[in-house]
Amino acid sequence: MELITIILSTLLGVAATGGVVVDTLAEAALRDQVAGAESVQVRIDNVPNYQLINGRIEQARVAARGIEPRQLPGLRIDSIDLETDAVDVDLARLQQGELVLDEPAQAALRLRLRASDLNAFLQTPLVQGWLDTLQFSLPGAGGEREQNRYGLANPALEFVAGDRFRLVVDLEDRVADENIAIVVDLGLQILNGHRFALVDPQITIDGEATPPQLLASFVQGAQDRLTLRLLEDLGITARILNFKVRDNELDIAIFAKIEPTSPLLTRQPAREAVPPAP
C-alpha cells in the first residue's frame, strides 16, 4: 500500500505545479522514485485544467513495466497499472512537503509478478536477513540453544496451476551441519474480498508428511494474518478484485481507499529496506 501513496504523492506534487507538460513531468518524477523502470506512462485528466493548481486531479492513470522499488532492493515487478478516482489535496500543505488529503482517495491497482523475478528476490541478502531473524525449535525441543539451532535458507517459489503455490526451503541444522528440505504446497482462495484462505495445504519435511496437529497449527496461524483488514488500522480499506495464477505469473487486482487520517500519508517512505542486523 505504501507504493500507492508514493505514486499519489508524486503525481500530486507534480500536478500542483500546473502546466501543459504535467504528464511528462509526472513520468520523470515517478522514475526518480524507483530504483529502475523499463517504461512509465502517466496520463492526468482534468476538466477544467485550472483544478490542477488547486490540488485536485479528476483522474490519473499510470502504466509502468519492469519496476524495481527502492523499498525492496532486488525485487522486480513485471507490471503496475494504477487508476485513481478524483483526488483532492491541501495544496498549501503539499507545497510544504506534506501530503494531506481533503477527502478519501480511491484507486484501482493491478500488479503482475513473475515467478522468476520473485525467486531472484528470494535469493537477495534482504530476504535472507529476514529469515535469519526467525527463531524456532522443532516439536519436543526447548530452550534458547534449541531456538538458535535451526535456520531457514535457499527459498524457492513455484506457481502451480489452480491458484496454487509451492515453496521449497532448507531447514538448516547448525549443530549437525545438515540441511533438511521443507516443501509447502497450498492453494489460495479469496473470501469476502479481503481474506486469503489456505486450500488443501500440504507440508513435507525431508519427504515425510507433517503430523496433522502441526499442519493444523500452521494453517490457523497463517490464516489469522492473511487478511487485508489489518490495513484498516492504517486508514486503508482494501479489497481484492481479481487473483489469478497462470503460466508462472501472478495477476492481482486491488481496490484501495486511503483515508485522510492514514499515518502512511505523513510518514516519510523508506528509501531502501535493509536486512536486520545479525
C-alpha positions as CSV (number, residue, x, y, z in Angstrom):
1,M,0.0,0.0,0.0
2,E,2.9,2.3,0.5
3,L,3.5,2.0,-3.2
4,I,0.1,3.7,-3.8
5,T,0.9,6.6,-1.5
6,I,4.3,7.1,-3.2
7,I,2.7,7.2,-6.6
8,L,-0.1,9.5,-5.5
9,S,2.2,12.0,-3.7
10,T,4.5,12.1,-6.7
11,L,1.6,12.7,-9.1
12,L,0.1,15.4,-7.0
13,G,3.4,17.1,-6.3
14,V,3.9,17.5,-10.0
15,A,0.3,18.3,-10.9
16,A,0.2,21.1,-8.4
17,T,2.8,22.9,-10.4
18,G,0.4,23.0,-13.4
19,G,1.5,23.3,-17.0
20,V,0.7,21.6,-20.2
21,V,3.6,19.1,-19.9
22,V,2.4,17.8,-16.5
23,D,2.2,14.2,-17.8
24,T,5.8,14.2,-18.9
25,L,6.9,15.8,-15.6
26,A,5.0,13.1,-13.7
27,E,6.6,10.3,-15.6
28,A,10.1,11.8,-14.9
29,A,9.2,12.2,-11.2
30,L,8.0,8.7,-10.9
31,R,11.1,7.3,-12.4
32,D,13.1,9.3,-9.8
33,Q,11.1,7.5,-7.0
34,V,12.1,3.9,-8.1
35,A,15.4,2.2,-8.5
36,G,14.7,1.2,-12.1
37,A,11.8,1.2,-14.6
38,E,11.7,-0.2,-18.2
39,S,8.8,2.1,-19.1
40,V,6.5,4.5,-17.4
41,Q,3.4,6.2,-18.9
42,V,1.3,8.7,-17.0
43,R,-2.0,10.4,-18.0
44,I,-3.6,13.0,-15.9
45,D,-7.2,14.0,-16.9
46,N,-8.6,17.3,-15.6
47,V,-11.6,19.3,-16.9
48,P,-11.1,22.2,-16.3
49,N,-7.3,22.2,-16.1
50,Y,-7.2,25.0,-13.5
51,Q,-8.2,22.4,-10.9
52,L,-4.6,21.1,-11.0
53,I,-3.3,24.3,-9.4
54,N,-6.0,23.9,-6.7
55,G,-4.6,20.5,-5.8
56,R,-7.3,18.4,-7.5
57,I,-6.9,15.6,-10.0
58,E,-10.0,14.3,-11.6
59,Q,-8.3,11.0,-12.7
60,A,-4.8,9.8,-13.1
61,R,-3.6,6.6,-14.9
62,V,-0.2,5.1,-14.5
63,A,1.1,2.1,-16.6
64,A,4.6,1.0,-15.6
65,R,6.7,-2.0,-16.7
66,G,9.7,-3.6,-15.1
67,I,9.6,-1.6,-11.9
68,E,12.3,-2.0,-9.2
69,P,11.2,-0.4,-5.9
70,R,13.8,1.3,-3.8
71,Q,12.0,0.0,-0.7
72,L,12.6,-3.7,-1.7
73,P,16.0,-3.9,-3.5
74,G,16.3,-6.8,-5.8
75,L,12.5,-7.1,-6.5
76,R,11.2,-6.6,-10.0
77,I,7.5,-6.0,-10.6
78,D,6.6,-7.0,-14.1
79,S,3.8,-4.5,-14.5
80,I,1.8,-2.0,-12.5
81,D,-1.4,-0.4,-13.7
82,L,-3.0,2.2,-11.4
83,E,-6.1,4.3,-12.0
84,T,-7.4,6.8,-9.5
85,D,-10.8,8.4,-8.9
86,A,-10.7,12.1,-8.1
87,V,-8.0,13.1,-5.7
88,D,-8.1,16.3,-3.7
89,V,-5.2,17.5,-1.5
90,D,-4.5,20.5,0.7
91,L,-2.3,22.5,-1.7
92,A,-0.7,24.7,0.9
93,R,0.4,21.7,2.9
94,L,1.6,20.0,-0.3
95,Q,3.8,22.9,-1.1
96,Q,5.4,22.5,2.4
97,G,6.2,18.9,1.6
98,E,3.3,17.2,3.3
99,L,0.6,15.1,1.5
100,V,-2.7,15.9,3.2
101,L,-5.9,14.7,1.6
102,D,-9.0,16.9,1.7
103,E,-11.2,13.8,1.1
104,P,-10.5,10.0,0.9
105,A,-8.6,8.9,-2.2
106,Q,-9.6,5.8,-4.2
107,A,-7.5,3.8,-6.6
108,A,-7.6,0.5,-8.5
109,L,-4.2,-1.2,-8.7
110,R,-3.3,-4.2,-10.8
111,L,0.1,-6.0,-10.3
112,R,1.7,-8.7,-12.3
113,L,4.5,-10.7,-10.8
114,R,6.7,-13.4,-12.4
115,A,7.9,-16.4,-10.5
116,S,11.4,-15.9,-11.9
117,D,11.5,-12.3,-10.5
118,L,10.2,-13.4,-7.1
119,N,12.8,-16.2,-7.0
120,A,15.6,-13.8,-7.8
121,F,14.3,-11.6,-4.9
122,L,14.2,-14.6,-2.5
123,Q,17.9,-15.0,-3.0
124,T,18.8,-11.5,-2.0
125,P,20.6,-10.6,1.3
126,L,17.5,-8.7,2.3
127,V,15.3,-11.8,2.3
128,Q,18.0,-13.9,3.9
129,G,18.3,-11.3,6.6
130,W,14.5,-11.6,7.3
131,L,14.9,-15.4,7.5
132,D,17.8,-15.1,9.9
133,T,15.6,-13.2,12.4
134,L,13.2,-16.2,12.7
135,Q,13.7,-18.3,15.8
136,F,12.0,-21.6,16.3
137,S,12.5,-25.1,17.6
138,L,11.2,-28.4,16.5
139,P,8.4,-30.2,18.4
140,G,9.7,-31.5,21.7
141,A,12.7,-29.3,21.8
142,G,13.1,-26.3,24.1
143,G,15.5,-23.7,25.5
144,E,17.3,-20.8,23.9
145,R,20.0,-23.0,22.5
146,E,17.4,-25.1,20.6
147,Q,15.8,-21.9,19.2
148,N,19.1,-20.8,17.8
149,R,20.0,-24.2,16.4
150,Y,17.8,-24.1,13.3
151,G,17.6,-21.6,10.5
152,L,16.0,-21.3,7.0
153,A,17.8,-20.8,3.7
154,N,17.6,-21.1,-0.1
155,P,13.8,-20.4,-0.5
156,A,12.4,-21.1,-4.0
157,L,8.8,-20.5,-5.2
158,E,6.8,-22.1,-8.0
159,F,3.4,-21.1,-9.3
160,V,1.2,-24.1,-9.9
161,A,-2.0,-24.3,-11.9
162,G,-5.2,-23.8,-10.0
163,D,-4.0,-20.8,-8.0
164,R,-1.6,-22.9,-6.1
165,F,2.0,-22.2,-4.8
166,R,4.9,-24.5,-3.9
167,L,7.5,-23.1,-1.6
168,V,10.7,-25.1,-1.0
169,V,13.2,-24.0,1.7
170,D,16.1,-25.6,3.5
171,L,15.9,-26.2,7.2
172,E,19.5,-25.8,8.4
173,D,20.6,-27.7,11.5
174,R,23.5,-25.6,12.6
175,V,24.7,-28.2,15.2
176,A,24.6,-31.3,13.0
177,D,25.7,-29.2,9.9
178,E,23.0,-30.6,7.6
179,N,20.0,-29.3,5.6
180,I,16.5,-30.7,5.6
181,A,14.2,-29.9,2.7
182,I,10.8,-28.4,3.6
183,V,8.1,-28.3,0.9
184,V,4.9,-26.3,1.4
185,D,2.2,-26.8,-1.3
186,L,-1.0,-24.9,-1.0
187,G,-3.8,-23.1,-2.8
188,L,-5.2,-19.7,-2.1
189,Q,-8.9,-18.7,-2.2
190,I,-10.2,-15.1,-1.7
191,L,-13.0,-14.8,0.9
192,N,-15.1,-11.6,1.1
193,G,-12.6,-9.7,-0.9
194,H,-10.1,-9.3,1.9
195,R,-9.1,-12.7,3.4
196,F,-6.8,-15.4,1.9
197,A,-8.0,-18.9,2.8
198,L,-5.5,-21.8,2.5
199,V,-6.8,-24.6,0.3
200,D,-5.6,-28.2,0.8
201,P,-2.2,-27.2,2.4
202,Q,0.4,-29.9,2.4
203,I,3.8,-29.8,4.1
204,T,6.5,-32.3,3.9
205,I,9.8,-32.3,5.8
206,D,12.6,-34.4,4.4
207,G,10.0,-36.2,2.3
208,E,7.7,-37.0,5.3
209,A,4.2,-35.6,5.7
210,T,3.9,-33.4,8.8
211,P,1.7,-34.6,11.7
212,P,-1.9,-33.3,11.5
213,Q,-1.6,-31.3,14.6
214,L,1.5,-29.4,13.3
215,L,-0.3,-28.8,10.0
216,A,-3.4,-27.5,11.7
217,S,-1.3,-25.1,13.9
218,F,0.4,-23.8,10.7
219,V,-2.9,-23.2,8.9
220,Q,-4.5,-21.5,11.9
221,G,-1.5,-19.2,12.5
222,A,-1.3,-18.3,8.8
223,Q,-5.0,-17.6,8.2
224,D,-5.1,-15.3,11.2
225,R,-2.7,-12.9,9.4
226,L,-3.7,-13.3,5.8
227,T,-6.3,-10.6,5.7
228,L,-6.3,-7.1,4.3
229,R,-8.4,-6.0,7.3
230,L,-5.1,-5.5,9.1
231,L,-4.6,-2.4,6.9
232,E,-7.6,-0.7,8.4
233,D,-5.6,0.4,11.4
234,L,-3.5,2.4,8.8
235,G,-6.6,4.1,7.4
236,I,-6.7,1.9,4.3
237,T,-9.7,-0.1,3.1
238,A,-8.5,-2.7,0.5
239,R,-10.3,-5.4,-1.4
240,I,-9.0,-7.9,-3.9
241,L,-10.9,-7.8,-7.1
242,N,-9.0,-10.5,-9.0
243,F,-6.4,-13.1,-8.1
244,K,-5.1,-15.5,-10.7
245,V,-2.0,-17.8,-11.1
246,R,-1.1,-18.9,-14.6
247,D,2.0,-19.5,-16.7
248,N,4.3,-18.8,-13.8
249,E,2.8,-15.4,-13.3
250,L,0.6,-13.9,-10.6
251,D,-2.0,-11.4,-11.5
252,I,-3.7,-9.5,-8.7
253,A,-6.1,-6.5,-8.9
254,I,-6.8,-4.5,-5.7
255,F,-9.2,-1.6,-4.9
256,A,-8.0,0.7,-2.1
257,K,-9.4,3.7,-0.3
258,I,-7.0,5.8,1.7
259,E,-8.4,8.0,4.4
260,P,-7.1,11.5,5.1
261,T,-6.1,10.3,8.6
262,S,-3.9,7.5,7.3
263,P,-0.4,7.6,9.0
264,L,1.1,6.4,5.7
265,L,0.5,9.9,4.3
266,T,2.5,11.6,7.0
267,R,5.4,9.0,7.1
268,Q,8.4,9.6,5.0
269,P,8.7,6.4,2.8
270,A,11.9,4.5,3.4
271,R,14.3,4.8,0.5
272,E,15.6,1.3,0.8
273,A,14.9,-1.6,3.0
274,V,17.9,-3.2,4.8
275,P,18.4,-6.6,6.3
276,P,18.1,-6.8,10.1
277,A,21.4,-6.7,12.0
278,P,22.7,-10.1,12.8
